[in-house]
Amino acid sequence: MAKKNEIRRIGILTGGGDCPGLNAVIRGVTKPAEDYGMTVFGILDGFEGLVEGKAKELTNQDVSGILARGGTILGSSNKGDPFHWPVEVAGKIEIQDKSQAALNNYKAWNLDALIAIGGDGTMHICDKLSHMGMNVIGVPKTIDNDLEATDLTFGHDSAVYVVATSLDRLHTTAASHHRVLVVEVMGRYAGWIALNGGLAGGADIILIPEIPFSWEKVYAKIKERELMGKKFSLVCVAEGAKPLGGEIVTRGTDIKRTDPVQLGGIGKVVADKIEENTGRETRVTVLGHLQRGGSPTPFDRILSTKFGAFAIDLVAQKKFGRMVALKGSEIKSVRIEDAISRQKLVKPDDQAVIAARRVGISFGD
């Protein structure tokens, strides 16, 4: 029997970069919505759809079979911030505020609430839209795992799996050719992917943003392994890692994005420096968007489903302006404004860091 509820029409969108588990959240929202007598409208291409008026009704049939599918059936965009909207004017890109257009479409569709799935950038947008009068619920998504308000974000486990299995494969070729292999991974300014992926994949050196490294310590670790008869090494480096006194390596900027800085390139810098200073043949592998694609791990499927089901319950209870969060083993909710107050970064005394050091992994410090 359907549960009686005043909330009748809700929108759902996926913002920012894609990651495994998005479809599982959409499914976790849409199926229980029917029990509440709610109609779900999928807003296409993230906040672009909210600004440009692109949406379609979602039914149980639409979400059937998408649990294990990567990406998002709704489409997404990391250049669609309504408050930072790029518009070409006279051949130049001009940034405009299109938040009123987003609010107008929300009202035109007669939505009673909006569920937005995304990372730090999406949650900042949710906070602003909430202050404009929208009934918003946030669901945290980022492979980077850098949201302080939740113990874990879905997508992270899947990304770590890709890093770990990639290191497994590279281990054999590094050993066969007596090479140093450097693997550059994502994470922005947080080192969680490199730390957890490197630990799971048996890296010999892990370089993360939170622990600036010494070039000499990196060279020393490789030479130490050679003295032990190990003529190869695996280095897992986060894209935001930097040497002591150095700067983060970037590929450029894109003003169309809310965060215009594009990280990348530290892997090649590390590989070149190692080869130059140790004489050991060195290669670099940049995993890039492999970490975002593909089917979610069982853990991420479960967490995503829990997040989605909890989000629709929050809507039914009219607890708006909140973000779903994992606290210990339970799903809770926190105020969105509290969720975006700071990033979750790796602490030098994190248990994973301590465990890594205990098994001989160097952080170059």
N, C-alpha and C positions, 0 to 999 in steps of 0.2 A: 504493500500500500504506500502510495506517495505521501511524503511528509508535507504538511501545510506550511507555507512560508510566504512572506510578503515579497521576498526577492524573487523576481521572475526572469530577468534577462541579465546575463553577465557576459563580459568580453574577456578573452584570454589572448595574450600575445607572448612571443619569445623575442627578447631584445639582446643585442650584442652578438658576439661570436657564437657559432653553434658548438654543441658538445653532446656526447652521448648521454641520453637520459631525458632529453627535452620531450620527446614523444611520449615517454612513460608518464611524465607529469601531465601532459595534455589529456592522456587517457585517464589518469587518476583523478582529474577534475571532471571530465565529461561524463563518465559512467555514473558516479554518485549524484551528479547534478539532476539526473532524471528522477532519482528518489525524492528530491526536494521539489520537484515540479518546475525546475528551472530550465531555461533554454540557453545554450552556450553558443556564443558567436566567436569564431576564430578570426582574429584581426591579422591580416596578412602582412608579412615583411616587417614585423616589429612595429616600432613607433611610426614608421613610414605609413603603414596602413591606417593608423589612428589619425594622422595628419591629413592623408590623402583620401580617406574614406573607403578603404578596401577591407571588406570583411565578408564572411560567409557563415551560415549556421553549421554547427557541428552536431552530429548525431552519434549514437553508439556504433552505428555501422561505419562511420568515418574513422573511428579510433580503433576499430577491430584489427588486430594483427600488427599494431605499431609498437608494441611493448619493446621488442628487441631491435627496432630500426633506429639507426643513428640519425643525426640531423634533426630537422623539425618540419613537419608537414605544413606548417604555417608560413615558413620562410622567416628570415631574420635579417637584421642589418645593424652594423656598428657605426653607421653614419646617420642615424635617424633620430637624433635628439631634438624634440620639438622646441627646446629652448636655445638650441645651437644649430639652426637649420641652414645648410649651405644652399645658396641660390646664385645662379650665374646672372650677373648684371653687366651689360656692356663688355662681355668677354672676360670678366673677372668674377671670382668667387666672393660673394658677400654673405656674411652670417646674419640670419634674421631669427626673430622669435615667432614660432608658429604654434605656440602652446594654445592660443585661443581657438585655432582651427581644430586642434585635438579635442579640446573641451566641447566645441560645437558638434563634432561627430559623435562623441560620447552621448550627448543629449539627443541628437537626431536619431540615433539608434535606440533611444529609450533604455539605455543600460542602467542597471541598478548598482553594478559593481564592475571592477576591472581587476583581473588577476594578471600580473606581469611577472614573467620568468626571466631572470637575468642576473648579471653580476653587479659589481660596484656602481658602474655607470647607470645601469637600469634602475637600481635602488635610489640613486640620487634623483633621477627623473620622477620616480614614483613619489618621493617625498614632496617634490614641487607640485606635482599634479594633485596630491592629497590636499595641499594647502589651497589649491584652486577650487576645491569642492568635490573632486572625484572620490568615490569610495574605492580605495585601492588596497589590494593585498599583494605582497611581494613574495616570490619564491626564489631563493638564492641558487644561482647557477654560475659556476666558474670552475674550469679545470685547475685554476691557480690556487684554489682553496684559501683565498686571502681575505675573506669576510670574517671579522672578529666575532660577530654575534652568533655564529653557528660553528659547531665543532667540526663539521665537514660540509662541503658542498658536493652535490652530485656532479659527475663528470671527472672529478679528481681521481677517483679510483681507476677509472678507465684509462686516463692519461698515464697514470703511474704504471699500469699494466703494459701499455705500449712501450714506455721507456725501459722497463725491466726486461721485457722479451727482446727488445732491440739490443740491449746490452748482452743478453744471453747469446744472441746470434753473432754479435761483433767480437765476443770473447774468443770464439774459435778461430776467426780469421786473424785477430791480433796475435794470438799465440802461434799460429802457423807461420806468419810472416815476420815475427819478432818486431812488431810495430807498436807505437803508441796510437791509440784511437781515441779521439775526442768527440764526444756527443753533446751537441748543443740542444737544450730543451727549453720549453716555454716557461711561463711563470710571472712575467712582468717583474715587479719589484720584490716578489716573494719567492723564496727558495724551496717551497714545499714539493714541487714536482721533481726537482733535481735531487733533493734530500731523500724522499721516499722512493723514487725510481732508482736512484743510484744505490741506495741501501739494498733494495730488493734485487737489483741486477748485478750486485757484486762489483761495483766500481771501486777503483783503487784511490781515486781522488775525486772529491765532490767540491765544486766551487759555487757558492751561493751569494746573493746580494748582501745578506746580513752579516757575513764574515768576510771582510776584505782580505784578499790573499797576497802572499809574498811570492814573487816569481822564483826566488831562490829556494823557498820551501817546496814549491812544486817540482823544480828540477831535482832537488835533493831526494824527494820521495821516489822518483823514477830511477835515479842512480842507486838508491838503497835497494830497490827491488832487483836491479841488475846484479848487485853484489850477492843477493840471495839466490841467484840463478834464474830469476824470472825476467826474461828478455822482452816482456811486453807489459803494457799498462793500459787501463781504461780510465778515461777522465770524463766525468759527467758535469757539464757546466751549465748553469742557469743563464738565460739570456740577459739577466740584469746583474750578473756578477761583475765585479771590478777589482783591480789590484789595489793595494794600499797606496793612497795618494793619487789614484787614477780616476778616470771617468767612465761612466757606462757607455758602451759602444752602441751606436744607433745606425739605422739604415736611412733615416731621413724623417721628415714630418709630413703629415697630411692634415691640413686645416679643416677638412670636412668632418674629421672625427672629433668627438668630445675630448679625448686624450690624443693630441696630434703626434706625440712622439712614438716612433716605430723602432722598437728595440730589435737587435739582431746583429750578428757579426763577431761576437766575442769568441765563438768557437774557433774561427779561422785565426784570430789573433793569438789565442792560446796555442793552437797547433803549430803555427809558424814560430812562435817563441820557443816552444819546447824543442822542435827540430833544430833550430839555430843554436840553442844553448846546451843540448845534450848529445847532438849528433845522431839521435835515434829517429829513424824514418817515422813520420807522423801523418796521420790522415784525419780529416774532420767529417762528421756526419751531422747534418742539421735535420732533426726529425720534423720540425715545422708542423704543418696541419695534419700530419698523421696522428698527432696526439688528440686532435679534435674529432676525427672521423671514426666511422665504424660503429659496430654494435656495442651497447653499454655492457659492462660486466654485470654479473648477477647482483652484486652489492649495489651498484648504481641503479639497477632496475627496481630493486626493493625500496631504496631510499627515495627515488623519484616518485614512486607510487604512493608512498607514505606522505611525502610533501604535498602531492596533488590532492589526495583525499582530505588532508588536514586543512588545506587552503579553502576547499569548498565548504568545509564545516565552519571556518572562520567567517566566510561570506554569509552563511545561513544564520550565524549568531550575531551578525552585523558588527563584528570586531574589526573595523577598518583601520587603515593606517598602520598595519602591522605586517611583519615578515615572518614566514615560517622558518624555524630553526631547529637543528638537532642539538640537544643538550644531553650529553651522556648517551643513554640508549632511548631517550624519549623525544618525541616531536613536540616542540613548544612554539610559542610566538613571542616576538619582541617588537617594540616600536620601530618603525622604519628609520626614524630620525636617530635612534640609538644604534641601529645596525650599520649606519654609514659614518659613524663618528670617527672610526679609525680602522686601518688595515690590520689584518692578522699576519704578522711576520714571524719567521723562525727565530726563536730565542737561542742564544748560544748554549744554554743549559737544557734545551729540549731533550727529552729522553731518547729521541731518534738520533740526535747529534752525539749524545753520550755513547749510545750503543755502537754507532758507526766508528767512533774513535776507539772503542774497546776492541773492535775486530780489525783494527789497523788501517782504517780509511783516513786519509789526510784531507783536511779542509784548507790546506795551504797557509795556515796561520801558525 
